Amino acid sequence: MTDPRPVALITGASAGIGVALARVFSRHGHELALVARREDRLQELADEIAATGARRPIVITCDLSAPNAVHRIGDALASQNAEPQFVVNNAGFGLVGSATVRDRGEQLQMIDLNVRALTELSIAFVDSLARHRGGILNVGSMAGFLPGPGMAVYYATKAYVLSFTEALHSELAPRGIRVTVLCPGPVPTEFGARAGISERSMAPSLLTKSAEYVADLGYRGLMDGRRTIVPGFINKLVTALLRFVPRRVLLKAVDSRQTRRRSAQGS
C-alpha cells in the first residue's frame, strides 16, 4: 500500500471564511478535505474546485460538536488513503445575549465546537503534520483580546483559542510544525445571522474585512510560520492598544456596545 497522501483538512468549509480558505489552499496546490454539516454546500464547493483542474476534495459531512467527530474524520481520511498535512480549524459560532439568559444548551454546544473540537483536532494528527512538515491554522477573533459582556461565552472561547494556539506554536516548533492563530475583526458572513446580529448593528466598516482578504492573510501567515495574524492595519492597532487600557474600561465599553446592539435590534 502506498503512503497516505497529504491533505489540508478544513472545518466549517460550507460558508464564509471556510470557503475562502478552501479556495486559497486549493489555489496553492493543496489537496483538500472539507468538513461541515451541510453536505450540499460541501459538494458544490468540491465541484467548483474540481472544475479548476485540481483533484476533487474529500467531502466529510460531520457535526463537530458530536463526541466521536474527530474519530469519524480520521476514519474518512484513512478510507481515502489520506492524512492531514494541515489542519484548519475554522468551524465555530457565536451568540449575542447575556450568558444567564441565552439557552444553556446552545452555549455549551458553542463551547463544544469552538473549544473542545478545535483542541481535539489540533492535537489528533500531530504525527502526520510532523511527517509532512505542515501546520495548524486556528481561526480565532479579535474578541479573544477582550472580555465580552453581552457575548460572554463566545468571547471566552476565542480567548481560549488565542491562548491555546500561541502556546501550541511554541510546543510544536521543535517538530517543524507551524501553528498560527488568525484573529479577524468583523467579516460579512453567515456568522452574524447565526449569532443574532443584524446588519445595521454590525461593527464600523473601517474594521470590516472580506472573507477572501482574511483567508489570504491567514494562509500566508501560516506558511511564513507566524504565531498571530490580525487582518487589517486598524484592527492590528486596536489589539495592540488594548493591552494599555484598564480592564474595567474595556468591560464598560464592550457592555455598552452590546447594549446598543440589542437596542438597535429591538430586543
HELIX and SHEET records of a PDB file:
HELIX    1   1 GLY A   16  ARG A   27  1                                  12    
HELIX    2   2 GLU A   39  ALA A   50  1                                  12    
HELIX    3   3 ALA A   69  SER A   79  1                                  11    
HELIX    4   4 ARG A  104  ILE A  111  1                                   8    
HELIX    5   5 ASP A  112  ALA A  117  3                                   6    
HELIX    6   6 LEU A  118  ALA A  124  1                                   7    
HELIX    7   7 VAL A  126  ARG A  131  1                                   6    
HELIX    8   8 MET A  142  PHE A  145  5                                   4    
HELIX    9   9 ALA A  152  LEU A  172  1                                  21    
HELIX   10  10 ALA A  173  ARG A  175  5                                   3    
HELIX   11  11 PHE A  191  ALA A  195  1                                   5    
HELIX   12  12 GLU A  199  SER A  201  5                                   3    
HELIX   13  13 SER A  205  LEU A  207  5                                   3    
HELIX   14  14 ALA A  211  MET A  223  1                                  13    
HELIX   15  15 PHE A  233  LEU A  242  1                                  10    
HELIX   16  16 ARG A  247  ALA A  264  1                                  18    
SHEET    1   A 7 ILE A  58  THR A  61  0                                        
SHEET    2   A 7 LEU A  32  ALA A  36  1                                        
SHEET    3   A 7 ARG A   5  THR A  11  1                                        
SHEET    4   A 7 ALA A  82  ASN A  89  1                                        
SHEET    5   A 7 GLY A 135  VAL A 139  1                                        
SHEET    6   A 7 ARG A 178  LEU A 182  1                                        
SHEET    7   A 7 THR A 228  ILE A 229  1                                        
END                                                                             
